[in-house]
């Protein structure tokens, strides 16, 4: 049975972190550890994790809050990991109870699994945070929540539909009806060896846009790791929050990435290992 390291980046949101860890306590697949990758050194998070009771091992990486350094925090978490398989999702997303199992069932060598999430609105986010509704209710009564999602102006609601990944019907849906499998940083997984082969996340990007998805995707593809969809199986519910304007950061990061693509620098110099020679 494959041992999995679940990596969760977090920043000043203990309430969401608790909801995530509660959901992980109820996973159908049990052979995993959790590494919390904190882009801060919050005493609140440290105290919470010290007192939190779980059925799995929880490890904690943290560093000084010095602007956006999510990539560094996640790389630090990977260094603490013991799993041969890595699952990444964001600290504002709640995993279905079948989430880890679905990533494991669909895992393949030289494949990176690419999932999505349901983006809730303010109403359902508030109810989830206050625990007046549970993630389990949404997962097991999904169709009865459809109208609530629409009323809440949720987006990508169809991504909450669970299809058992071992079935022919699931393979048919993915193969013929869902051919797009682009990597997004909020929900993906891969074998640890493939992550190490590109030296992890590139920490030199000044902001998160591109660094935690588009950049790592092209570098994985460059070494022959192909994308594979895990939509409708490895499902997440995203908690709504205000978003910052990212166009300027996107353009700057895109220029940096394009230079590296032109030079085929898939093994980043500022990643898990520092000042590493490209291969």
C-alpha positions as CSV (number, residue, x, y, z in Angstrom):
1,X,0.0,0.0,0.0
2,X,1.5,3.3,-1.1
3,X,2.4,5.8,1.7
4,X,1.3,9.3,0.9
5,X,2.4,12.7,2.2
6,X,-0.3,15.3,2.0
7,X,1.1,18.8,1.8
8,X,-1.1,21.7,2.9
9,X,0.2,25.3,2.6
10,X,-1.4,27.7,5.1
11,X,-1.3,31.3,6.1
12,X,-3.1,32.9,9.1
13,X,-6.3,30.7,8.8
14,X,-6.5,28.3,11.7
15,X,-10.2,27.9,11.3
16,X,-9.8,26.6,7.7
17,X,-6.9,24.4,8.8
18,X,-9.0,22.8,11.4
19,X,-11.8,22.0,8.9
20,X,-9.2,20.4,6.6
21,X,-7.6,18.3,9.3
22,X,-11.1,17.2,10.4
23,X,-11.8,16.1,6.9
24,X,-8.5,14.2,6.7
25,X,-9.4,12.3,9.8
26,X,-12.4,10.9,8.0
27,X,-10.5,9.8,4.8
28,X,-11.4,6.4,3.3
29,X,-7.7,5.9,2.7
30,X,-5.6,5.8,5.9
31,X,-2.0,5.3,4.9
32,X,-0.8,8.9,4.9
33,X,0.8,11.7,6.8
34,X,0.1,15.4,6.7
35,X,2.7,18.2,6.5
36,X,1.4,21.7,7.2
37,X,3.5,24.2,5.2
38,X,3.1,27.5,7.0
39,X,4.3,30.6,5.2
40,X,4.6,32.2,8.7
41,X,5.7,31.4,12.2
42,X,2.3,31.8,13.9
43,X,2.1,30.9,17.6
44,X,-1.6,30.3,17.0
45,X,-0.9,27.6,14.4
46,X,1.8,26.0,16.5
47,X,-0.5,25.8,19.6
48,X,-3.4,24.5,17.5
49,X,-1.3,21.7,16.0
50,X,0.1,20.8,19.4
51,X,-3.3,20.2,20.8
52,X,-5.0,18.8,17.7
53,X,-5.8,15.1,17.9
54,X,-5.6,13.1,14.7
55,X,-5.4,9.5,13.5
56,X,-2.4,10.3,11.3
57,X,1.0,11.9,11.8
58,X,1.1,15.7,11.5
59,X,4.4,17.5,10.7
60,X,4.8,21.3,10.6
61,X,7.2,23.4,8.6
62,X,7.2,27.2,9.2
63,X,9.4,30.1,8.5
64,X,9.4,33.9,9.1
65,X,6.6,35.8,7.4
66,X,8.6,37.8,4.8
67,X,6.2,38.3,2.0
68,X,5.0,35.6,-0.4
69,X,7.2,32.5,0.1
70,X,4.7,29.8,-0.4
71,X,7.0,27.9,-2.7
72,X,9.7,27.9,-0.1
73,X,7.3,26.7,2.6
74,X,6.0,23.9,0.4
75,X,9.6,22.8,-0.5
76,X,10.4,22.8,3.2
77,X,7.4,20.6,3.9
78,X,8.5,18.1,1.1
79,X,11.9,17.9,2.8
80,X,10.1,16.7,6.0
81,X,7.9,14.2,4.1
82,X,8.3,10.4,4.3
83,X,5.8,9.4,1.6
84,X,6.7,8.0,-1.8
85,X,3.7,9.9,-3.2
86,X,2.9,13.6,-2.7
87,X,-0.6,15.1,-2.7
88,X,-0.9,19.0,-2.8
89,X,-3.9,21.1,-2.1
90,X,-4.4,24.6,-0.8
91,X,-5.2,25.7,2.8
92,X,-8.5,27.2,1.8
93,X,-9.9,24.0,0.3
94,X,-11.7,21.1,2.0
95,X,-11.1,17.6,0.7
96,X,-13.9,15.1,0.2
97,X,-13.5,12.0,2.4
98,X,-12.6,10.0,-0.8
99,X,-9.9,12.6,-1.8
100,X,-6.7,10.8,-0.8
101,X,-8.1,7.4,-2.0
102,X,-8.9,8.9,-5.4
103,X,-5.4,10.3,-5.9
104,X,-3.9,6.9,-5.0
105,X,-6.3,4.9,-7.2
106,X,-5.6,7.0,-10.2
107,X,-1.8,7.4,-9.6
108,X,0.6,6.2,-12.2
109,X,4.3,6.5,-12.8
110,X,5.4,9.5,-14.9
111,X,2.0,11.1,-14.5
112,X,0.9,14.2,-12.5
113,X,-2.7,14.0,-11.5
114,X,-4.6,17.3,-12.1
115,X,-7.8,18.1,-10.2
116,X,-10.1,21.1,-9.7
117,X,-12.4,22.5,-7.0
118,X,-15.8,23.9,-6.4
119,X,-15.7,27.6,-5.7
120,X,-18.3,28.4,-3.1
121,X,-19.8,31.9,-2.5
122,X,-19.9,33.8,0.8
123,X,-23.0,32.0,2.1
124,X,-21.9,28.4,2.0
125,X,-18.4,29.4,3.0
126,X,-19.8,31.0,6.2
127,X,-21.9,27.9,7.0
128,X,-18.9,25.6,6.5
129,X,-16.7,27.7,8.7
130,X,-19.4,27.9,11.4
131,X,-20.0,24.2,11.0
132,X,-23.7,24.7,10.5
133,X,-23.3,22.4,7.5
134,X,-20.7,19.8,7.1
135,X,-18.4,18.8,4.2
136,X,-19.9,15.3,4.5
137,X,-23.3,16.6,3.8
138,X,-22.2,18.2,0.6
139,X,-20.3,15.1,-0.5
140,X,-23.1,12.6,0.2
141,X,-26.0,14.8,-0.7
142,X,-24.4,16.7,-3.6
143,X,-27.4,16.9,-5.8
144,X,-29.6,18.3,-3.0
145,X,-27.1,21.1,-2.6
146,X,-27.1,22.0,-6.3
147,X,-29.7,24.8,-5.9
148,X,-27.9,26.1,-2.8
149,X,-24.7,26.3,-4.9
150,X,-26.4,28.3,-7.6
151,X,-28.1,30.6,-5.1
152,X,-24.7,31.2,-3.5
153,X,-23.2,32.0,-7.0
154,X,-20.8,29.2,-6.7
155,X,-18.6,28.5,-9.7
156,X,-17.5,25.1,-11.2
157,X,-20.2,23.3,-9.3
158,X,-19.9,20.3,-11.5
159,X,-16.4,19.7,-10.1
160,X,-18.1,18.5,-6.9
161,X,-19.7,15.5,-8.6
162,X,-18.1,12.3,-7.5
163,X,-17.6,9.4,-9.8
164,X,-16.0,6.2,-8.5
165,X,-12.6,6.2,-10.3
166,X,-12.3,2.5,-10.9
167,X,-15.3,2.2,-13.2
168,X,-15.6,2.1,-16.9
169,X,-18.0,5.0,-16.8
170,X,-15.4,7.2,-15.1
171,X,-12.8,6.4,-17.7
172,X,-15.3,7.2,-20.4
173,X,-16.1,10.6,-19.0
174,X,-12.5,11.6,-18.6
175,X,-11.4,10.2,-21.9
176,X,-14.2,11.5,-24.1
177,X,-15.9,14.4,-22.3
178,X,-13.1,15.9,-20.2
179,X,-10.0,16.1,-22.2
180,X,-8.5,19.1,-20.5
181,X,-6.1,18.2,-17.7
182,X,-4.1,21.3,-17.0
183,X,-2.3,21.4,-13.6
184,X,-3.6,23.9,-11.0
185,X,-1.7,24.4,-7.7
186,X,-4.8,23.8,-5.5
187,X,-5.2,20.1,-6.4
188,X,-2.5,17.9,-7.8
189,X,-0.3,14.9,-7.0
190,X,2.7,12.9,-8.3
191,X,5.4,10.5,-7.3
192,X,8.0,12.1,-5.1
193,X,10.8,11.1,-7.4
194,X,9.3,13.2,-10.2
195,X,9.1,16.2,-7.9
196,X,12.7,15.8,-6.9
197,X,13.8,15.4,-10.6
198,X,12.8,19.1,-11.3
199,X,14.1,20.3,-7.9
200,X,10.6,21.1,-6.6
201,X,9.0,24.5,-6.7
202,X,11.0,27.4,-8.0
203,X,11.4,29.8,-5.1
204,X,12.8,32.7,-7.2
205,X,9.4,33.9,-8.4
206,X,8.3,37.0,-6.5
207,X,4.7,36.0,-6.2
208,X,2.4,33.0,-6.3
209,X,0.9,33.5,-9.7
210,X,2.4,30.9,-12.1
211,X,5.0,29.6,-9.6
212,X,2.8,27.0,-8.1
213,X,1.1,25.6,-11.2
214,X,2.0,26.7,-14.7
215,X,5.7,26.8,-14.0
216,X,5.9,23.4,-12.3
217,X,3.6,21.9,-15.0
218,X,5.9,22.8,-17.9
219,X,9.0,21.6,-16.0
220,X,7.3,18.2,-15.2
221,X,6.2,17.9,-18.9
222,X,9.8,18.6,-20.0
223,X,11.1,15.5,-18.2
224,X,8.3,13.3,-19.6
225,X,5.8,13.5,-16.7
226,X,2.4,13.8,-18.5
227,X,-0.8,15.3,-17.1
228,X,-3.7,13.1,-16.1
229,X,-7.1,14.2,-14.9
230,X,-8.5,13.3,-11.5
231,X,-11.6,15.5,-11.9
232,X,-14.8,14.1,-10.5
233,X,-12.9,11.9,-8.2
234,X,-10.4,13.9,-6.1
235,X,-12.8,16.6,-5.2
236,X,-12.4,19.8,-3.1
237,X,-14.6,22.5,-1.8
238,X,-13.0,26.0,-1.9
239,X,-13.8,28.5,0.8
240,X,-14.5,31.9,-0.7
241,X,-12.3,34.9,0.1
242,X,-11.3,38.3,-1.3
243,X,-8.8,38.1,-4.2
244,X,-5.9,40.5,-5.0
245,X,-5.3,42.0,-8.4
246,X,-2.7,39.7,-10.0
247,X,-2.3,41.0,-13.6
248,X,1.0,42.8,-13.0
249,X,2.5,39.9,-11.1
250,X,1.2,37.4,-13.7
251,X,3.0,39.4,-16.5
252,X,6.3,39.6,-14.6
253,X,6.2,35.9,-13.7
254,X,5.3,35.0,-17.3
255,X,8.4,36.8,-18.6
256,X,10.6,34.9,-16.1
257,X,9.1,31.6,-17.0
258,X,9.4,32.2,-20.8
259,X,13.1,32.8,-20.5
260,X,13.5,29.5,-18.6
261,X,11.4,27.7,-21.1
262,X,13.5,29.0,-24.0
263,X,16.6,27.7,-22.3
264,X,14.9,24.5,-21.2
265,X,15.8,25.1,-17.5
266,X,13.4,22.6,-16.1
267,X,15.7,21.9,-13.1
268,X,15.4,25.1,-11.1
269,X,18.4,26.6,-9.4
270,X,16.4,27.9,-6.4
271,X,14.3,24.9,-5.3
272,X,14.7,22.0,-2.9
273,X,18.5,22.3,-3.5
274,X,20.0,25.8,-3.8
275,X,22.3,26.9,-6.7
276,X,22.0,23.5,-8.2
277,X,23.4,22.9,-11.6
278,X,20.9,22.3,-14.4
279,X,20.7,18.9,-15.8
